[in-house]
Amino acid sequence: MNHKIVKYETAIVGNPWKNWLFLRLETDTGAEGFGEASLNGFVRTVATAISELENYFIDQSPFDVNKIVHDMLFSVYSDGGQIHRAAIAAVEAAC
């Protein structure tokens, strides 16, 4: 069976002391994976970073996680630091 990531969704969940950012990836076969990328006051920024990186994981196999992570990390012009790494970690966990 051929699995390709076809869509994703982020959700920000607040609580009194911190916001959480969750990511859901979905494949063309209906399989889902979940990741988390909470970064204190920067959850909207991390959600935007995931959106900026989508061309590195959409239409890819979630089983090619090493390639996806490598591409998200090294195929961009510059390192986005902690925000960039949090976005990558969420996608990696969801795969």
Backbone as a printed PyTorch tensor [residue, N CA C, xyz], in Angstrom:
tensor([[[ 0.8370, -1.1750,  0.0000],
         [ 0.0000,  0.0000,  0.0000],
         [ 0.8860,  1.2450,  0.0000]],

        [[ 0.5560,  2.2020, -0.8280],
         [ 1.3470,  3.4120, -0.9810],
         [ 0.7860,  4.5280, -0.1010]],

        [[ 1.5440,  4.9620,  0.8750],
         [ 1.1160,  6.0310,  1.7740],
         [ 1.7960,  7.3340,  1.3720]],

        [[ 1.0130,  8.3610,  1.1690],
         [ 1.5240,  9.7040,  0.9130],
         [ 0.7860, 10.6660,  1.8310]],

        [[ 1.5260, 11.5990,  2.4140],
         [ 0.8900, 12.6210,  3.2420],
         [ 0.1460, 13.5700,  2.3140]],

        [[-1.1420, 13.7300,  2.5270],
         [-1.9380, 14.5660,  1.6340],
         [-2.4550, 15.8330,  2.2910]],

        [[-2.5550, 15.8410,  3.6130],
         [-2.9920, 17.0690,  4.2690],
         [-2.5570, 17.0730,  5.7180]],

        [[-2.6480, 18.2550,  6.2920],
         [-2.2960, 18.4140,  7.6920],
         [-3.1850, 19.4750,  8.3130]],

        [[-3.2220, 19.4530,  9.6300],
         [-4.0240, 20.4190, 10.3690],
         [-3.2900, 20.7170, 11.6720]],

        [[-3.2560, 21.9840, 12.0450],
         [-2.7120, 22.3570, 13.3440],
         [-3.8500, 22.8350, 14.2330]],

        [[-3.6800, 22.6370, 15.5230],
         [-4.6790, 23.0890, 16.4950],
         [-3.9500, 23.6540, 17.7030]],

        [[-4.3560, 24.8430, 18.0960],
         [-3.8090, 25.4710, 19.2890],
         [-4.8080, 25.2690, 20.4180]],

        [[-4.3250, 24.7130, 21.5130],
         [-5.1620, 24.4490, 22.6760],
         [-4.5780, 25.2440, 23.8390]],

        [[-5.3930, 26.1110, 24.4020],
         [-4.9230, 26.9510, 25.4900],
         [-5.2560, 26.3820, 26.8510]],

        [[-4.4760, 26.7760, 27.8090],
         [-4.7630, 26.4920, 29.2040],
         [-4.2450, 27.6800, 30.0130]],

        [[-4.4690, 27.7340, 31.2940],
         [-4.1110, 28.9350, 32.0590],
         [-2.6280, 29.2990, 32.0540]],

        [[-1.7370, 28.3610, 31.8190],
         [-0.3240, 28.6720, 31.9510],
         [ 0.4840, 28.5180, 30.6690]],

        [[-0.1000, 27.9490, 29.6050],
         [ 0.6760, 27.6990, 28.3910],
         [-0.2720, 27.2950, 27.2670]],

        [[ 0.0840, 27.5980, 26.0410],
         [-0.6540, 27.0900, 24.8870],
         [ 0.0800, 25.8850, 24.3170]],

        [[-0.7010, 24.9270, 23.8480],
         [-0.1250, 23.7610, 23.1870],
         [-0.4410, 23.8450, 21.6990]],

        [[ 0.4710, 23.3360, 20.8770],
         [ 0.2520, 23.2400, 19.4390],
         [ 0.3210, 21.7730, 19.0470]],

        [[-0.7580, 21.2830, 18.4570],
         [-0.8120, 19.9080, 17.9840],
         [-0.9030, 19.8950, 16.4610]],

        [[-0.3020, 18.8740, 15.8650],
         [-0.3010, 18.6880, 14.4140],
         [-0.8770, 17.3200, 14.1050]],

        [[-1.7530, 17.2820, 13.1020],
         [-2.2930, 16.0110, 12.6050],
         [-1.9490, 15.9050, 11.1370]],

        [[-1.2540, 14.8400, 10.7670],
         [-0.9830, 14.5290,  9.3630],
         [-1.9440, 13.4370,  8.9160]],

        [[-2.3550, 13.4840,  7.6710],
         [-3.2360, 12.4490,  7.1230],
         [-2.6670, 11.9690,  5.8000]],

        [[-2.7270, 10.6480,  5.5920],
         [-2.2480, 10.0830,  4.3340],
         [-3.4080,  9.8030,  3.3930]],

        [[-3.0590,  9.4890,  2.1570],
         [-4.0690,  9.1760,  1.1470],
         [-4.8240,  7.8970,  1.4630]],

        [[-4.3290,  7.1000,  2.4060],
         [-5.0260,  5.8750,  2.8050],
         [-5.8690,  6.0940,  4.0560]],

        [[-5.8650,  7.3040,  4.5890],
         [-6.6470,  7.6100,  5.7730],
         [-5.8940,  7.4540,  7.0840]],

        [[-4.6540,  6.9800,  7.0210],
         [-3.8530,  6.8740,  8.2480],
         [-3.5350,  8.2710,  8.7700]],

        [[-3.4980,  8.3960, 10.0860],
         [-3.2150,  9.6820, 10.7080],
         [-2.0390,  9.5550, 11.6570]],

        [[-1.3180, 10.6560, 11.8030],
         [-0.2390, 10.7320, 12.7740],
         [-0.3300, 12.0580, 13.4920]],

        [[ 0.1330, 12.0770, 14.7260],
         [ 0.0150, 13.2780, 15.5420],
         [ 1.3650, 13.6820, 16.1080]],

        [[ 1.6000, 14.9910, 16.1460],
         [ 2.8060, 15.5450, 16.7300],
         [ 2.4420, 16.7470, 17.5800]],

        [[ 3.4100, 17.2070, 18.3540],
         [ 3.1840, 18.3310, 19.2600],
         [ 4.3850, 19.2580, 19.1740]],

        [[ 4.1160, 20.5650, 19.1620],
         [ 5.2000, 21.5400, 19.0100],
         [ 4.9370, 22.7790, 19.8530]],

        [[ 4.6710, 22.5800, 21.1110],
         [ 4.4030, 23.7090, 21.9960],
         [ 5.7040, 24.4510, 22.2790]],

        [[ 5.6520, 25.7580, 22.1750],
         [ 6.8360, 26.5710, 22.4210],
         [ 6.4060, 27.8470, 23.1310]],

        [[ 5.8950, 27.6540, 24.3270],
         [ 5.4370, 28.7570, 25.1750],
         [ 4.6130, 29.7580, 24.3980]],

        [[ 5.0510, 31.0130, 24.2870],
         [ 4.2570, 32.0540, 23.6470],
         [ 4.3650, 32.1010, 22.1400]],

        [[ 4.9710, 31.1010, 21.5150],
         [ 5.2210, 31.1520, 20.0760],
         [ 4.4670, 30.0960, 19.2840]],

        [[ 3.3320, 29.6170, 19.7920],
         [ 2.6440, 28.5320, 19.0940],
         [ 2.1220, 28.9650, 17.7280]],

        [[ 1.6530, 30.1770, 17.5810],
         [ 1.1790, 30.6350, 16.2660],
         [ 2.3480, 30.7480, 15.2870]],

        [[ 3.4850, 31.1480, 15.7990],
         [ 4.6820, 31.2600, 14.9670],
         [ 5.1380, 29.8780, 14.5030]],

        [[ 5.0980, 28.9010, 15.3940],
         [ 5.4720, 27.5290, 15.0190],
         [ 4.4620, 26.9660, 14.0190]],

        [[ 3.1820, 27.2440, 14.2060],
         [ 2.1640, 26.7970, 13.2460],
         [ 2.4520, 27.3810, 11.8700]],

        [[ 2.8550, 28.6310, 11.8310],
         [ 3.2150, 29.2600, 10.5520],
         [ 4.4580, 28.5970,  9.9680]],

        [[ 5.4200, 28.2460, 10.8040],
         [ 6.6300, 27.5690, 10.3240],
         [ 6.2830, 26.2160,  9.7130]],

        [[ 5.3510, 25.4880, 10.3250],
         [ 4.9070, 24.2130,  9.7420],
         [ 4.3180, 24.4650,  8.3650]],

        [[ 3.5120, 25.4950,  8.2450],
         [ 2.9230, 25.8580,  6.9520],
         [ 4.0100, 26.1940,  5.9310]],

        [[ 5.0280, 26.9200,  6.3720],
         [ 6.1360, 27.2920,  5.4710],
         [ 6.9060, 26.0620,  4.9880]],

        [[ 6.9140, 25.0000,  5.7830],
         [ 7.6690, 23.7870,  5.4570],
         [ 6.8330, 22.7210,  4.7530]],

        [[ 5.5540, 22.9860,  4.5130],
         [ 4.6670, 21.9360,  4.0050],
         [ 5.1280, 21.3260,  2.6930]],

        [[ 5.7930, 22.0780,  1.8450],
         [ 6.2260, 21.5020,  0.5640],
         [ 7.3080, 20.4380,  0.7470]],

        [[ 7.8600, 20.2950,  1.9560],
         [ 8.8460, 19.2530,  2.2170],
         [ 8.2270, 17.9720,  2.7790]],

        [[ 6.9440, 18.0050,  3.1630],
         [ 6.3250, 16.7670,  3.6630],
         [ 5.0390, 16.3820,  2.9410]],

        [[ 4.3280, 17.3170,  2.3270],
         [ 3.1370, 16.9620,  1.5510],
         [ 3.5730, 16.1370,  0.3430]],

        [[ 2.8260, 15.1000,  0.0340],
         [ 3.0890, 14.1490, -1.0570],
         [ 4.3030, 13.2620, -0.8080]],

        [[ 4.7890, 13.2310,  0.4290],
         [ 5.8890, 12.3410,  0.7980],
         [ 5.3370, 11.1730,  1.6130]],

        [[ 6.0780, 10.0810,  1.6190],
         [ 5.7070,  8.9410,  2.4460],
         [ 6.0800,  9.2270,  3.8970]],

        [[ 5.1630,  9.0070,  4.8430],
         [ 5.5170,  9.2150,  6.2470],
         [ 6.5880,  8.2340,  6.7320]],

        [[ 6.8350,  7.1890,  5.9500],
         [ 7.8660,  6.2290,  6.3020],
         [ 9.2610,  6.7190,  5.8980]],

        [[ 9.3300,  7.7690,  5.0920],
         [10.6020,  8.3850,  4.7090],
         [10.9390,  9.5370,  5.6490]],

        [[10.7480,  9.3050,  6.9300],
         [10.8760, 10.3680,  7.9270],
         [12.2760, 10.9840,  7.9280]],

        [[13.3220, 10.1790,  7.7310],
         [14.6770, 10.7380,  7.7100],
         [14.8640, 11.7110,  6.5580]],

        [[14.3260, 11.3850,  5.3950],
         [14.4160, 12.2810,  4.2410],
         [13.6160, 13.5580,  4.4890]],

        [[12.4170, 13.4060,  5.0360],
         [11.5760, 14.5730,  5.3090],
         [12.2810, 15.5160,  6.2790]],

        [[12.7990, 14.9780,  7.3730],
         [13.4890, 15.8060,  8.3610],
         [14.7180, 16.4610,  7.7410]],

        [[15.4930, 15.6980,  7.0070],
         [16.6840, 16.2480,  6.3430],
         [16.3090, 17.4010,  5.4250]],

        [[15.2810, 17.1980,  4.6070],
         [14.8730, 18.2450,  3.6670],
         [14.3580, 19.4880,  4.3940]],

        [[13.5590, 19.3010,  5.4440],
         [13.0440, 20.4550,  6.1830],
         [14.1610, 21.2210,  6.8810]],

        [[15.2230, 20.5170,  7.2610],
         [16.3160, 21.1400,  7.9830],
         [17.3270, 21.8040,  7.0510]],

        [[17.6910, 21.1280,  5.9660],
         [18.8040, 21.6030,  5.1430],
         [18.4060, 22.2110,  3.7980]],

        [[17.1510, 22.0860,  3.3810],
         [16.7470, 22.6240,  2.0810],
         [16.2420, 24.0530,  2.1590]],

        [[16.1670, 24.5930,  3.3450],
         [15.7690, 25.9900,  3.4850],
         [17.0300, 26.8420,  3.5200]],

        [[16.8780, 28.1070,  3.1950],
         [18.0420, 28.9800,  3.0610],
         [18.7880, 29.1810,  4.3720]],

        [[18.0630, 29.3580,  5.4540],
         [18.7330, 29.5680,  6.7340],
         [17.9750, 28.8530,  7.8460]],

        [[18.6700, 28.6050,  8.9320],
         [18.0930, 27.9070, 10.0710],
         [17.2070, 28.8640, 10.8550]],

        [[15.9840, 28.4380, 11.1430],
         [15.0520, 29.2510, 11.9000],
         [15.1180, 29.0170, 13.3990]],

        [[16.1890, 28.3900, 13.8600],
         [16.4030, 28.2110, 15.2830],
         [15.3630, 27.3360, 15.9620]],

        [[15.0150, 27.7270, 17.1650],
         [14.1300, 26.9300, 18.0030],
         [12.7410, 26.7670, 17.3770]],

        [[12.2430, 27.7890, 16.7170],
         [10.9310, 27.7080, 16.0710],
         [10.9740, 26.7130, 14.9160]],

        [[12.0130, 26.7930, 14.1050],
         [12.2140, 25.8790, 12.9810],
         [12.3030, 24.4400, 13.4890]],

        [[13.0850, 24.2340, 14.5530],
         [13.2820, 22.8780, 15.0880],
         [12.0030, 22.3390, 15.7150]],

        [[11.2120, 23.1740, 16.3550],
         [ 9.9460, 22.7230, 16.9350],
         [ 8.9840, 22.2650, 15.8350]],

        [[ 8.9380, 23.0040, 14.7250],
         [ 8.0900, 22.6260, 13.5950],
         [ 8.5270, 21.2880, 13.0150]],

        [[ 9.8240, 21.1190, 12.8450],
         [10.3540, 19.8570, 12.3220],
         [10.0270, 18.7000, 13.2670]],

        [[10.1970, 18.9140, 14.5650],
         [ 9.9200, 17.8660, 15.5460],
         [ 8.4720, 17.4190, 15.5170]],

        [[ 7.5580, 18.3570, 15.3160],
         [ 6.1370, 17.9980, 15.2410],
         [ 5.8480, 17.1120, 14.0440]],

        [[ 6.4060, 17.4750, 12.8880],
         [ 6.2140, 16.6710, 11.6780],
         [ 6.8610, 15.3010, 11.8500]],

        [[ 8.0580, 15.2890, 12.4050],
         [ 8.7580, 14.0180, 12.6220],
         [ 7.9430, 13.0890, 13.5210]],

        [[ 7.4270, 13.6200, 14.6240],
         [ 6.6150, 12.8000, 15.5390],
         [ 5.3410, 12.3100, 14.8640]],

        [[ 4.7140, 13.1620, 14.0590],
         [ 3.4750, 12.7810, 13.3840],
         [ 3.7020, 11.6920, 12.3400]],

        [[ 4.8980, 11.6740, 11.7470],
         [ 5.2080, 10.6170, 10.7710],
         [ 5.2890,  9.2690, 11.4650]]])
